[in-house]
Amino acid sequence: MSENGKLKILRSCGSLMIILLVIYVMSFGPVLVFLEDQYGQVPRVYHARLEMFYAPVIGTLDRSDLFARFYTEYYELIRFRK
């Protein structure tokens, strides 16, 4: 395979990783909205799994006020459209 072909594959893999990372981060809001009951609470059965799977996102939300405000607005937007 030529150098040009290898470069295309590396760029494609890099782009795919970025897209998957964005999808992972943005999936947190819809997952919470989907799992909520009629009172707006996520059942305790899911708490440990969600905290483990979304630990990097939750950690960032705890440390960054800007990111937390963005995510609150994003969550409310999704919840409003439900």
mmCIF file of the N, C-alpha and C atoms, coordinates in Angstrom:
data_MODEL
# 
_entry.id   MODEL 
# 
loop_
_atom_site.group_PDB 
_atom_site.id 
_atom_site.type_symbol 
_atom_site.label_atom_id 
_atom_site.label_alt_id 
_atom_site.label_comp_id 
_atom_site.label_asym_id 
_atom_site.label_entity_id 
_atom_site.label_seq_id 
_atom_site.pdbx_PDB_ins_code 
_atom_site.Cartn_x 
_atom_site.Cartn_y 
_atom_site.Cartn_z 
_atom_site.occupancy 
_atom_site.B_iso_or_equiv 
_atom_site.pdbx_formal_charge 
_atom_site.auth_seq_id 
_atom_site.auth_comp_id 
_atom_site.auth_asym_id 
_atom_site.auth_atom_id 
_atom_site.pdbx_PDB_model_num 
ATOM 1   N N  . MET A 1 1  ? 0.842   -1.167 0.000  1.00 0.00 ? 1  MET A N  1 
ATOM 2   C CA . MET A 1 1  ? 0.000   0.000  0.000  1.00 0.00 ? 1  MET A CA 1 
ATOM 3   C C  . MET A 1 1  ? 0.895   1.240  0.000  1.00 0.00 ? 1  MET A C  1 
ATOM 4   N N  . SER A 1 2  ? 0.486   2.218  -0.744 1.00 0.00 ? 2  SER A N  1 
ATOM 5   C CA . SER A 1 2  ? 1.294   3.429  -0.846 1.00 0.00 ? 2  SER A CA 1 
ATOM 6   C C  . SER A 1 2  ? 1.138   4.295  0.408  1.00 0.00 ? 2  SER A C  1 
ATOM 7   N N  . GLU A 1 3  ? 2.046   5.242  0.545  1.00 0.00 ? 3  GLU A N  1 
ATOM 8   C CA . GLU A 1 3  ? 2.000   6.164  1.681  1.00 0.00 ? 3  GLU A CA 1 
ATOM 9   C C  . GLU A 1 3  ? 0.711   6.985  1.672  1.00 0.00 ? 3  GLU A C  1 
ATOM 10  N N  . ASN A 1 4  ? 0.254   7.349  0.477  1.00 0.00 ? 4  ASN A N  1 
ATOM 11  C CA . ASN A 1 4  ? -0.971  8.125  0.350  1.00 0.00 ? 4  ASN A CA 1 
ATOM 12  C C  . ASN A 1 4  ? -2.170  7.325  0.859  1.00 0.00 ? 4  ASN A C  1 
ATOM 13  N N  . GLY A 1 5  ? -2.201  6.034  0.549  1.00 0.00 ? 5  GLY A N  1 
ATOM 14  C CA . GLY A 1 5  ? -3.288  5.171  1.013  1.00 0.00 ? 5  GLY A CA 1 
ATOM 15  C C  . GLY A 1 5  ? -3.277  5.011  2.521  1.00 0.00 ? 5  GLY A C  1 
ATOM 16  N N  . LYS A 1 6  ? -2.079  4.857  3.091  1.00 0.00 ? 6  LYS A N  1 
ATOM 17  C CA . LYS A 1 6  ? -1.963  4.729  4.547  1.00 0.00 ? 6  LYS A CA 1 
ATOM 18  C C  . LYS A 1 6  ? -2.412  6.013  5.242  1.00 0.00 ? 6  LYS A C  1 
ATOM 19  N N  . LEU A 1 7  ? -2.061  7.148  4.649  1.00 0.00 ? 7  LEU A N  1 
ATOM 20  C CA . LEU A 1 7  ? -2.459  8.431  5.212  1.00 0.00 ? 7  LEU A CA 1 
ATOM 21  C C  . LEU A 1 7  ? -3.979  8.592  5.205  1.00 0.00 ? 7  LEU A C  1 
ATOM 22  N N  . LYS A 1 8  ? -4.627  8.150  4.122  1.00 0.00 ? 8  LYS A N  1 
ATOM 23  C CA . LYS A 1 8  ? -6.087  8.223  4.042  1.00 0.00 ? 8  LYS A CA 1 
ATOM 24  C C  . LYS A 1 8  ? -6.734  7.364  5.126  1.00 0.00 ? 8  LYS A C  1 
ATOM 25  N N  . ILE A 1 9  ? -6.185  6.181  5.347  1.00 0.00 ? 9  ILE A N  1 
ATOM 26  C CA . ILE A 1 9  ? -6.730  5.284  6.364  1.00 0.00 ? 9  ILE A CA 1 
ATOM 27  C C  . ILE A 1 9  ? -6.563  5.898  7.752  1.00 0.00 ? 9  ILE A C  1 
ATOM 28  N N  . LEU A 1 10 ? -5.393  6.478  8.024  1.00 0.00 ? 10 LEU A N  1 
ATOM 29  C CA . LEU A 1 10 ? -5.164  7.121  9.319  1.00 0.00 ? 10 LEU A CA 1 
ATOM 30  C C  . LEU A 1 10 ? -6.106  8.305  9.544  1.00 0.00 ? 10 LEU A C  1 
ATOM 31  N N  . ARG A 1 11 ? -6.322  9.099  8.516  1.00 0.00 ? 11 ARG A N  1 
ATOM 32  C CA . ARG A 1 11 ? -7.251  10.227 8.628  1.00 0.00 ? 11 ARG A CA 1 
ATOM 33  C C  . ARG A 1 11 ? -8.671  9.739  8.881  1.00 0.00 ? 11 ARG A C  1 
ATOM 34  N N  . SER A 1 12 ? -9.056  8.689  8.166  1.00 0.00 ? 12 SER A N  1 
ATOM 35  C CA . SER A 1 12 ? -10.399 8.130  8.351  1.00 0.00 ? 12 SER A CA 1 
ATOM 36  C C  . SER A 1 12 ? -10.582 7.602  9.767  1.00 0.00 ? 12 SER A C  1 
ATOM 37  N N  . CYS A 1 13 ? -9.580  6.906  10.281 1.00 0.00 ? 13 CYS A N  1 
ATOM 38  C CA . CYS A 1 13 ? -9.653  6.379  11.654 1.00 0.00 ? 13 CYS A CA 1 
ATOM 39  C C  . CYS A 1 13 ? -9.710  7.515  12.669 1.00 0.00 ? 13 CYS A C  1 
ATOM 40  N N  . GLY A 1 14 ? -8.923  8.538  12.461 1.00 0.00 ? 14 GLY A N  1 
ATOM 41  C CA . GLY A 1 14 ? -8.940  9.690  13.357 1.00 0.00 ? 14 GLY A CA 1 
ATOM 42  C C  . GLY A 1 14 ? -10.285 10.400 13.344 1.00 0.00 ? 14 GLY A C  1 
ATOM 43  N N  . SER A 1 15 ? -10.841 10.582 12.159 1.00 0.00 ? 15 SER A N  1 
ATOM 44  C CA . SER A 1 15 ? -12.156 11.219 12.047 1.00 0.00 ? 15 SER A CA 1 
ATOM 45  C C  . SER A 1 15 ? -13.230 10.375 12.715 1.00 0.00 ? 15 SER A C  1 
ATOM 46  N N  . LEU A 1 16 ? -13.162 9.070  12.526 1.00 0.00 ? 16 LEU A N  1 
ATOM 47  C CA . LEU A 1 16 ? -14.130 8.165  13.138 1.00 0.00 ? 16 LEU A CA 1 
ATOM 48  C C  . LEU A 1 16 ? -14.054 8.230  14.662 1.00 0.00 ? 16 LEU A C  1 
ATOM 49  N N  . MET A 1 17 ? -12.848 8.287  15.204 1.00 0.00 ? 17 MET A N  1 
ATOM 50  C CA . MET A 1 17 ? -12.684 8.364  16.658 1.00 0.00 ? 17 MET A CA 1 
ATOM 51  C C  . MET A 1 17 ? -13.281 9.660  17.214 1.00 0.00 ? 17 MET A C  1 
ATOM 52  N N  . ILE A 1 18 ? -13.081 10.756 16.516 1.00 0.00 ? 18 ILE A N  1 
ATOM 53  C CA . ILE A 1 18 ? -13.642 12.037 16.957 1.00 0.00 ? 18 ILE A CA 1 
ATOM 54  C C  . ILE A 1 18 ? -15.166 11.995 16.915 1.00 0.00 ? 18 ILE A C  1 
ATOM 55  N N  . ILE A 1 19 ? -15.717 11.453 15.841 1.00 0.00 ? 19 ILE A N  1 
ATOM 56  C CA . ILE A 1 19 ? -17.172 11.348 15.709 1.00 0.00 ? 19 ILE A CA 1 
ATOM 57  C C  . ILE A 1 19 ? -17.752 10.462 16.810 1.00 0.00 ? 19 ILE A C  1 
ATOM 58  N N  . LEU A 1 20 ? -17.114 9.325  17.077 1.00 0.00 ? 20 LEU A N  1 
ATOM 59  C CA . LEU A 1 20 ? -17.594 8.428  18.132 1.00 0.00 ? 20 LEU A CA 1 
ATOM 60  C C  . LEU A 1 20 ? -17.509 9.082  19.507 1.00 0.00 ? 20 LEU A C  1 
ATOM 61  N N  . LEU A 1 21 ? -16.475 9.862  19.739 1.00 0.00 ? 21 LEU A N  1 
ATOM 62  C CA . LEU A 1 21 ? -16.341 10.571 21.012 1.00 0.00 ? 21 LEU A CA 1 
ATOM 63  C C  . LEU A 1 21 ? -17.460 11.596 21.192 1.00 0.00 ? 21 LEU A C  1 
ATOM 64  N N  . VAL A 1 22 ? -17.769 12.330 20.144 1.00 0.00 ? 22 VAL A N  1 
ATOM 65  C CA . VAL A 1 22 ? -18.853 13.318 20.207 1.00 0.00 ? 22 VAL A CA 1 
ATOM 66  C C  . VAL A 1 22 ? -20.194 12.616 20.441 1.00 0.00 ? 22 VAL A C  1 
ATOM 67  N N  . ILE A 1 23 ? -20.423 11.505 19.756 1.00 0.00 ? 23 ILE A N  1 
ATOM 68  C CA . ILE A 1 23 ? -21.667 10.750 19.949 1.00 0.00 ? 23 ILE A CA 1 
ATOM 69  C C  . ILE A 1 23 ? -21.768 10.250 21.386 1.00 0.00 ? 23 ILE A C  1 
ATOM 70  N N  . TYR A 1 24 ? -20.672 9.754  21.936 1.00 0.00 ? 24 TYR A N  1 
ATOM 71  C CA . TYR A 1 24 ? -20.653 9.272  23.324 1.00 0.00 ? 24 TYR A CA 1 
ATOM 72  C C  . TYR A 1 24 ? -21.032 10.388 24.294 1.00 0.00 ? 24 TYR A C  1 
ATOM 73  N N  . VAL A 1 25 ? -20.419 11.539 24.143 1.00 0.00 ? 25 VAL A N  1 
ATOM 74  C CA . VAL A 1 25 ? -20.688 12.659 25.047 1.00 0.00 ? 25 VAL A CA 1 
ATOM 75  C C  . VAL A 1 25 ? -22.128 13.147 24.889 1.00 0.00 ? 25 VAL A C  1 
ATOM 76  N N  . MET A 1 26 ? -22.602 13.248 23.662 1.00 0.00 ? 26 MET A N  1 
ATOM 77  C CA . MET A 1 26 ? -23.943 13.761 23.419 1.00 0.00 ? 26 MET A CA 1 
ATOM 78  C C  . MET A 1 26 ? -25.040 12.746 23.737 1.00 0.00 ? 26 MET A C  1 
ATOM 79  N N  . SER A 1 27 ? -24.699 11.482 23.910 1.00 0.00 ? 27 SER A N  1 
ATOM 80  C CA . SER A 1 27 ? -25.715 10.462 24.194 1.00 0.00 ? 27 SER A CA 1 
ATOM 81  C C  . SER A 1 27 ? -26.176 10.486 25.645 1.00 0.00 ? 27 SER A C  1 
ATOM 82  N N  . PHE A 1 28 ? -25.453 11.151 26.521 1.00 0.00 ? 28 PHE A N  1 
ATOM 83  C CA . PHE A 1 28 ? -25.785 11.171 27.945 1.00 0.00 ? 28 PHE A CA 1 
ATOM 84  C C  . PHE A 1 28 ? -27.175 11.767 28.191 1.00 0.00 ? 28 PHE A C  1 
ATOM 85  N N  . GLY A 1 29 ? -27.483 12.870 27.558 1.00 0.00 ? 29 GLY A N  1 
ATOM 86  C CA . GLY A 1 29 ? -28.790 13.519 27.739 1.00 0.00 ? 29 GLY A CA 1 
ATOM 87  C C  . GLY A 1 29 ? -29.955 12.658 27.288 1.00 0.00 ? 29 GLY A C  1 
ATOM 88  N N  . PRO A 1 30 ? -29.943 12.158 26.042 1.00 0.00 ? 30 PRO A N  1 
ATOM 89  C CA . PRO A 1 30 ? -31.052 11.308 25.598 1.00 0.00 ? 30 PRO A CA 1 
ATOM 90  C C  . PRO A 1 30 ? -31.218 10.034 26.425 1.00 0.00 ? 30 PRO A C  1 
ATOM 91  N N  . VAL A 1 31 ? -30.127 9.463  26.895 1.00 0.00 ? 31 VAL A N  1 
ATOM 92  C CA . VAL A 1 31 ? -30.225 8.260  27.728 1.00 0.00 ? 31 VAL A CA 1 
ATOM 93  C C  . VAL A 1 31 ? -30.958 8.589  29.023 1.00 0.00 ? 31 VAL A C  1 
ATOM 94  N N  . LEU A 1 32 ? -30.616 9.703  29.650 1.00 0.00 ? 32 LEU A N  1 
ATOM 95  C CA . LEU A 1 32 ? -31.303 10.097 30.887 1.00 0.00 ? 32 LEU A CA 1 
ATOM 96  C C  . LEU A 1 32 ? -32.784 10.356 30.644 1.00 0.00 ? 32 LEU A C  1 
ATOM 97  N N  . VAL A 1 33 ? -33.100 11.048 29.578 1.00 0.00 ? 33 VAL A N  1 
ATOM 98  C CA . VAL A 1 33 ? -34.500 11.337 29.267 1.00 0.00 ? 33 VAL A CA 1 
ATOM 99  C C  . VAL A 1 33 ? -35.263 10.045 28.991 1.00 0.00 ? 33 VAL A C  1 
ATOM 100 N N  . PHE A 1 34 ? -34.646 9.125  28.285 1.00 0.00 ? 34 PHE A N  1 
ATOM 101 C CA . PHE A 1 34 ? -35.288 7.852  27.956 1.00 0.00 ? 34 PHE A CA 1 
ATOM 102 C C  . PHE A 1 34 ? -35.566 7.016  29.209 1.00 0.00 ? 34 PHE A C  1 
ATOM 103 N N  . LEU A 1 35 ? -34.668 7.054  30.185 1.00 0.00 ? 35 LEU A N  1 
ATOM 104 C CA . LEU A 1 35 ? -34.805 6.222  31.379 1.00 0.00 ? 35 LEU A CA 1 
ATOM 105 C C  . LEU A 1 35 ? -35.665 6.850  32.477 1.00 0.00 ? 35 LEU A C  1 
ATOM 106 N N  . GLU A 1 36 ? -35.987 8.128  32.363 1.00 0.00 ? 36 GLU A N  1 
ATOM 107 C CA . GLU A 1 36 ? -36.773 8.797  33.401 1.00 0.00 ? 36 GLU A CA 1 
ATOM 108 C C  . GLU A 1 36 ? -38.172 8.201  33.518 1.00 0.00 ? 36 GLU A C  1 
ATOM 109 N N  . ASP A 1 37 ? -38.684 8.189  34.757 1.00 0.00 ? 37 ASP A N  1 
ATOM 110 C CA . ASP A 1 37 ? -40.069 7.795  34.958 1.00 0.00 ? 37 ASP A CA 1 
ATOM 111 C C  . ASP A 1 37 ? -40.958 9.039  34.881 1.00 0.00 ? 37 ASP A C  1 
ATOM 112 N N  . GLN A 1 38 ? -42.229 8.896  35.218 1.00 0.00 ? 38 GLN A N  1 
ATOM 113 C CA . GLN A 1 38 ? -43.154 10.027 35.087 1.00 0.00 ? 38 GLN A CA 1 
ATOM 114 C C  . GLN A 1 38 ? -42.858 11.164 36.059 1.00 0.00 ? 38 GLN A C  1 
ATOM 115 N N  . TYR A 1 39 ? -42.033 10.914 37.074 1.00 0.00 ? 39 TYR A N  1 
ATOM 116 C CA . TYR A 1 39 ? -41.674 11.947 38.039 1.00 0.00 ? 39 TYR A CA 1 
ATOM 117 C C  . TYR A 1 39 ? -40.336 12.612 37.715 1.00 0.00 ? 39 TYR A C  1 
ATOM 118 N N  . GLY A 1 40 ? -39.723 12.239 36.610 1.00 0.00 ? 40 GLY A N  1 
ATOM 119 C CA . GLY A 1 40 ? -38.444 12.825 36.223 1.00 0.00 ? 40 GLY A CA 1 
ATOM 120 C C  . GLY A 1 40 ? -37.251 12.211 36.920 1.00 0.00 ? 40 GLY A C  1 
ATOM 121 N N  . GLN A 1 41 ? -37.418 11.032 37.507 1.00 0.00 ? 41 GLN A N  1 
ATOM 122 C CA . GLN A 1 41 ? -36.338 10.355 38.225 1.00 0.00 ? 41 GLN A CA 1 
ATOM 123 C C  . GLN A 1 41 ? -35.882 9.119  37.451 1.00 0.00 ? 41 GLN A C  1 
ATOM 124 N N  . VAL A 1 42 ? -34.590 8.889  37.449 1.00 0.00 ? 42 VAL A N  1 
ATOM 125 C CA . VAL A 1 42 ? -34.036 7.670  36.851 1.00 0.00 ? 42 VAL A CA 1 
ATOM 126 C C  . VAL A 1 42 ? -34.062 6.588  37.930 1.00 0.00 ? 42 VAL A C  1 
ATOM 127 N N  . PRO A 1 43 ? -34.642 5.410  37.637 1.00 0.00 ? 43 PRO A N  1 
ATOM 128 C CA . PRO A 1 43 ? -34.696 4.342  38.645 1.00 0.00 ? 43 PRO A CA 1 
ATOM 129 C C  . PRO A 1 43 ? -33.304 3.974  39.166 1.00 0.00 ? 43 PRO A C  1 
ATOM 130 N N  . ARG A 1 44 ? -33.234 3.640  40.446 1.00 0.00 ? 44 ARG A N  1 
ATOM 131 C CA . ARG A 1 44 ? -31.961 3.315  41.102 1.00 0.00 ? 44 ARG A CA 1 
ATOM 132 C C  . ARG A 1 44 ? -31.239 2.140  40.449 1.00 0.00 ? 44 ARG A C  1 
ATOM 133 N N  . VAL A 1 45 ? -31.968 1.282  39.794 1.00 0.00 ? 45 VAL A N  1 
ATOM 134 C CA . VAL A 1 45 ? -31.366 0.111  39.143 1.00 0.00 ? 45 VAL A CA 1 
ATOM 135 C C  . VAL A 1 45 ? -30.296 0.541  38.142 1.00 0.00 ? 45 VAL A C  1 
ATOM 136 N N  . TYR A 1 46 ? -30.488 1.691  37.516 1.00 0.00 ? 46 TYR A N  1 
ATOM 137 C CA . TYR A 1 46 ? -29.589 2.153  36.462 1.00 0.00 ? 46 TYR A CA 1 
ATOM 138 C C  . TYR A 1 46 ? -28.459 3.045  36.966 1.00 0.00 ? 46 TYR A C  1 
ATOM 139 N N  . HIS A 1 47 ? -28.526 3.523  38.194 1.00 0.00 ? 47 HIS A N  1 
ATOM 140 C CA . HIS A 1 47 ? -27.551 4.502  38.694 1.00 0.00 ? 47 HIS A CA 1 
ATOM 141 C C  . HIS A 1 47 ? -26.105 4.017  38.573 1.00 0.00 ? 47 HIS A C  1 
ATOM 142 N N  . ALA A 1 48 ? -25.810 2.834  39.072 1.00 0.00 ? 48 ALA A N  1 
ATOM 143 C CA . ALA A 1 48 ? -24.418 2.347  39.069 1.00 0.00 ? 48 ALA A CA 1 
ATOM 144 C C  . ALA A 1 48 ? -23.902 2.167  37.648 1.00 0.00 ? 48 ALA A C  1 
ATOM 145 N N  . ARG A 1 49 ? -24.737 1.612  36.786 1.00 0.00 ? 49 ARG A N  1 
ATOM 146 C CA . ARG A 1 49 ? -24.305 1.398  35.392 1.00 0.00 ? 49 ARG A CA 1 
ATOM 147 C C  . ARG A 1 49 ? -24.057 2.716  34.675 1.00 0.00 ? 49 ARG A C  1 
ATOM 148 N N  . LEU A 1 50 ? -24.963 3.664  34.863 1.00 0.00 ? 50 LEU A N  1 
ATOM 149 C CA . LEU A 1 50 ? -24.791 4.967  34.218 1.00 0.00 ? 50 LEU A CA 1 
ATOM 150 C C  . LEU A 1 50 ? -23.563 5.693  34.746 1.00 0.00 ? 50 LEU A C  1 
ATOM 151 N N  . GLU A 1 51 ? -23.359 5.643  36.060 1.00 0.00 ? 51 GLU A N  1 
ATOM 152 C CA . GLU A 1 51 ? -22.189 6.310  36.639 1.00 0.00 ? 51 GLU A CA 1 
ATOM 153 C C  . GLU A 1 51 ? -20.893 5.687  36.149 1.00 0.00 ? 51 GLU A C  1 
ATOM 154 N N  . MET A 1 52 ? -20.888 4.381  35.951 1.00 0.00 ? 52 MET A N  1 
ATOM 155 C CA . MET A 1 52 ? -19.672 3.722  35.485 1.00 0.00 ? 52 MET A CA 1 
ATOM 156 C C  . MET A 1 52 ? -19.421 4.028  34.004 1.00 0.00 ? 52 MET A C  1 
ATOM 157 N N  . PHE A 1 53 ? -20.461 3.927  33.181 1.00 0.00 ? 53 PHE A N  1 
ATOM 158 C CA . PHE A 1 53 ? -20.291 4.126  31.746 1.00 0.00 ? 53 PHE A CA 1 
ATOM 159 C C  . PHE A 1 53 ? -19.993 5.586  31.402 1.00 0.00 ? 53 PHE A C  1 
ATOM 160 N N  . TYR A 1 54 ? -20.654 6.501  32.090 1.00 0.00 ? 54 TYR A N  1 
ATOM 161 C CA . TYR A 1 54 ? -20.492 7.923  31.796 1.00 0.00 ? 54 TYR A CA 1 
ATOM 162 C C  . TYR A 1 54 ? -19.592 8.642  32.802 1.00 0.00 ? 54 TYR A C  1 
ATOM 163 N N  . ALA A 1 55 ? -18.714 7.927  33.466 1.00 0.00 ? 55 ALA A N  1 
ATOM 164 C CA . ALA A 1 55 ? -17.824 8.523  34.475 1.00 0.00 ? 55 ALA A CA 1 
ATOM 165 C C  . ALA A 1 55 ? -17.013 9.707  33.932 1.00 0.00 ? 55 ALA A C  1 
ATOM 166 N N  . PRO A 1 56 ? -16.424 9.622  32.736 1.00 0.00 ? 56 PRO A N  1 
ATOM 167 C CA . PRO A 1 56 ? -15.674 10.788 32.236 1.00 0.00 ? 56 PRO A CA 1 
ATOM 168 C C  . PRO A 1 56 ? -16.558 12.023 32.029 1.00 0.00 ? 56 PRO A C  1 
ATOM 169 N N  . VAL A 1 57 ? -17.779 11.803 31.546 1.00 0.00 ? 57 VAL A N  1 
ATOM 170 C CA . VAL A 1 57 ? -18.693 12.925 31.322 1.00 0.00 ? 57 VAL A CA 1 
ATOM 171 C C  . VAL A 1 57 ? -19.132 13.511 32.660 1.00 0.00 ? 57 VAL A C  1 
ATOM 172 N N  . ILE A 1 58 ? -19.483 12.654 33.610 1.00 0.00 ? 58 ILE A N  1 
ATOM 173 C CA . ILE A 1 58 ? -19.920 13.115 34.929 1.00 0.00 ? 58 ILE A CA 1 
ATOM 174 C C  . ILE A 1 58 ? -18.789 13.857 35.640 1.00 0.00 ? 58 ILE A C  1 
ATOM 175 N N  . GLY A 1 59 ? -17.574 13.346 35.534 1.00 0.00 ? 59 GLY A N  1 
ATOM 176 C CA . GLY A 1 59 ? -16.425 14.016 36.139 1.00 0.00 ? 59 GLY A CA 1 
ATOM 177 C C  . GLY A 1 59 ? -16.198 15.397 35.554 1.00 0.00 ? 59 GLY A C  1 
ATOM 178 N N  . THR A 1 60 ? -16.361 15.525 34.253 1.00 0.00 ? 60 THR A N  1 
ATOM 179 C CA . THR A 1 60 ? -16.206 16.825 33.602 1.00 0.00 ? 60 THR A CA 1 
ATOM 180 C C  . THR A 1 60 ? -17.323 17.772 34.021 1.00 0.00 ? 60 THR A C  1 
ATOM 181 N N  . LEU A 1 61 ? -18.539 17.248 34.146 1.00 0.00 ? 61 LEU A N  1 
ATOM 182 C CA . LEU A 1 61 ? -19.658 18.083 34.597 1.00 0.00 ? 61 LEU A CA 1 
ATOM 183 C C  . LEU A 1 61 ? -19.419 18.614 36.003 1.00 0.00 ? 61 LEU A C  1 
ATOM 184 N N  . ASP A 1 62 ? -18.821 17.799 36.850 1.00 0.00 ? 62 ASP A N  1 
ATOM 185 C CA . ASP A 1 62 ? -18.542 18.217 38.226 1.00 0.00 ? 62 ASP A CA 1 
ATOM 186 C C  . ASP A 1 62 ? -17.446 19.276 38.304 1.00 0.00 ? 62 ASP A C  1 
ATOM 187 N N  . ARG A 1 63 ? -16.531 19.279 37.360 1.00 0.00 ? 63 ARG A N  1 
ATOM 188 C CA . ARG A 1 63 ? -15.366 20.171 37.432 1.00 0.00 ? 63 ARG A CA 1 
ATOM 189 C C  . ARG A 1 63 ? -15.500 21.456 36.610 1.00 0.00 ? 63 ARG A C  1 
ATOM 190 N N  . SER A 1 64 ? -16.389 21.458 35.624 1.00 0.00 ? 64 SER A N  1 
ATOM 191 C CA . SER A 1 64 ? -16.465 22.598 34.716 1.00 0.00 ? 64 SER A CA 1 
ATOM 192 C C  . SER A 1 64 ? -17.855 23.231 34.752 1.00 0.00 ? 64 SER A C  1 
ATOM 193 N N  . ASP A 1 65 ? -17.921 24.467 35.214 1.00 0.00 ? 65 ASP A N  1 
ATOM 194 C CA . ASP A 1 65 ? -19.204 25.176 35.255 1.00 0.00 ? 65 ASP A CA 1 
ATOM 195 C C  . ASP A 1 65 ? -19.749 25.431 33.857 1.00 0.00 ? 65 ASP A C  1 
ATOM 196 N N  . LEU A 1 66 ? -18.874 25.776 32.925 1.00 0.00 ? 66 LEU A N  1 
ATOM 197 C CA . LEU A 1 66 ? -19.300 26.040 31.556 1.00 0.00 ? 66 LEU A CA 1 
ATOM 198 C C  . LEU A 1 66 ? -19.910 24.786 30.928 1.00 0.00 ? 66 LEU A C  1 
ATOM 199 N N  . PHE A 1 67 ? -19.225 23.666 31.068 1.00 0.00 ? 67 PHE A N  1 
ATOM 200 C CA . PHE A 1 67 ? -19.716 22.406 30.515 1.00 0.00 ? 67 PHE A CA 1 
ATOM 201 C C  . PHE A 1 67 ? -21.021 21.996 31.199 1.00 0.00 ? 67 PHE A C  1 
ATOM 202 N N  . ALA A 1 68 ? -21.123 22.220 32.501 1.00 0.00 ? 68 ALA A N  1 
ATOM 203 C CA . ALA A 1 68 ? -22.343 21.877 33.236 1.00 0.00 ? 68 ALA A CA 1 
ATOM 204 C C  . ALA A 1 68 ? -23.522 22.726 32.763 1.00 0.00 ? 68 ALA A C  1 
ATOM 205 N N  . ARG A 1 69 ? -23.292 24.021 32.532 1.00 0.00 ? 69 ARG A N  1 
ATOM 206 C CA . ARG A 1 69 ? -24.371 24.874 32.020 1.00 0.00 ? 69 ARG A CA 1 
ATOM 207 C C  . ARG A 1 69 ? -24.808 24.437 30.635 1.00 0.00 ? 69 ARG A C  1 
ATOM 208 N N  . PHE A 1 70 ? -23.838 24.122 29.762 1.00 0.00 ? 70 PHE A N  1 
ATOM 209 C CA . PHE A 1 70 ? -24.158 23.644 28.417 1.00 0.00 ? 70 PHE A CA 1 
ATOM 210 C C  . PHE A 1 70 ? -24.989 22.370 28.499 1.00 0.00 ? 70 PHE A C  1 
ATOM 211 N N  . TYR A 1 71 ? -24.577 21.445 29.347 1.00 0.00 ? 71 TYR A N  1 
ATOM 212 C CA . TYR A 1 71 ? -25.273 20.167 29.439 1.00 0.00 ? 71 TYR A CA 1 
ATOM 213 C C  . TYR A 1 71 ? -26.667 20.327 30.040 1.00 0.00 ? 71 TYR A C  1 
ATOM 214 N N  . THR A 1 72 ? -26.829 21.249 30.982 1.00 0.00 ? 72 THR A N  1 
ATOM 215 C CA . THR A 1 72 ? -28.153 21.495 31.550 1.00 0.00 ? 72 THR A CA 1 
ATOM 216 C C  . THR A 1 72 ? -29.100 22.010 30.478 1.00 0.00 ? 72 THR A C  1 
ATOM 217 N N  . GLU A 1 73 ? -28.640 22.956 29.678 1.00 0.00 ? 73 GLU A N  1 
ATOM 218 C CA . GLU A 1 73 ? -29.461 23.480 28.580 1.00 0.00 ? 73 GLU A CA 1 
ATOM 219 C C  . GLU A 1 73 ? -29.774 22.391 27.560 1.00 0.00 ? 73 GLU A C  1 
ATOM 220 N N  . TYR A 1 74 ? -28.788 21.591 27.227 1.00 0.00 ? 74 TYR A N  1 
ATOM 221 C CA . TYR A 1 74 ? -28.960 20.493 26.273 1.00 0.00 ? 74 TYR A CA 1 
ATOM 222 C C  . TYR A 1 74 ? -29.986 19.493 26.791 1.00 0.00 ? 74 TYR A C  1 
ATOM 223 N N  . TYR A 1 75 ? -29.877 19.129 28.065 1.00 0.00 ? 75 TYR A N  1 
ATOM 224 C CA . TYR A 1 75 ? -30.799 18.176 28.682 1.00 0.00 ? 75 TYR A CA 1 
ATOM 225 C C  . TYR A 1 75 ? -32.224 18.725 28.690 1.00 0.00 ? 75 TYR A C  1 
ATOM 226 N N  . GLU A 1 76 ? -32.386 19.984 29.057 1.00 0.00 ? 76 GLU A N  1 
ATOM 227 C CA . GLU A 1 76 ? -33.719 20.593 29.087 1.00 0.00 ? 76 GLU A CA 1 
ATOM 228 C C  . GLU A 1 76 ? -34.318 20.663 27.688 1.00 0.00 ? 76 GLU A C  1 
ATOM 229 N N  . LEU A 1 77 ? -33.509 20.938 26.692 1.00 0.00 ? 77 LEU A N  1 
ATOM 230 C CA . LEU A 1 77 ? -33.986 20.975 25.314 1.00 0.00 ? 77 LEU A CA 1 
ATOM 231 C C  . LEU A 1 77 ? -34.505 19.609 24.890 1.00 0.00 ? 77 LEU A C  1 
ATOM 232 N N  . ILE A 1 78 ? -33.766 18.567 25.196 1.00 0.00 ? 78 ILE A N  1 
ATOM 233 C CA . ILE A 1 78 ? -34.184 17.210 24.836 1.00 0.00 ? 78 ILE A CA 1 
ATOM 234 C C  . ILE A 1 78 ? -35.437 16.828 25.617 1.00 0.00 ? 78 ILE A C  1 
ATOM 235 N N  . ARG A 1 79 ? -35.455 17.153 26.884 1.00 0.00 ? 79 ARG A N  1 
ATOM 236 C CA . ARG A 1 79 ? -36.585 16.805 27.746 1.00 0.00 ? 79 ARG A CA 1 
ATOM 237 C C  . ARG A 1 79 ? -37.851 17.526 27.290 1.00 0.00 ? 79 ARG A C  1 
ATOM 238 N N  . PHE A 1 80 ? -37.715 18.759 26.860 1.00 0.00 ? 80 PHE A N  1 
ATOM 239 C CA . PHE A 1 80 ? -38.854 19.544 26.388 1.00 0.00 ? 80 PHE A CA 1 
ATOM 240 C C  . PHE A 1 80 ? -39.457 18.923 25.132 1.00 0.00 ? 80 PHE A C  1 
ATOM 241 N N  . ARG A 1 81 ? -38.622 18.359 24.274 1.00 0.00 ? 81 ARG A N  1 
ATOM 242 C CA . ARG A 1 81 ? -39.085 17.796 23.010 1.00 0.00 ? 81 ARG A CA 1 
ATOM 243 C C  . ARG A 1 81 ? -39.694 16.415 23.175 1.00 0.00 ? 81 ARG A C  1 
ATOM 244 N N  . LYS A 1 82 ? -39.549 15.823 24.344 1.00 0.00 ? 82 LYS A N  1 
ATOM 245 C CA . LYS A 1 82 ? -40.032 14.454 24.569 1.00 0.00 ? 82 LYS A CA 1 
ATOM 246 C C  . LYS A 1 82 ? -41.523 14.361 24.483 1.00 0.00 ? 82 LYS A C  1 
# 
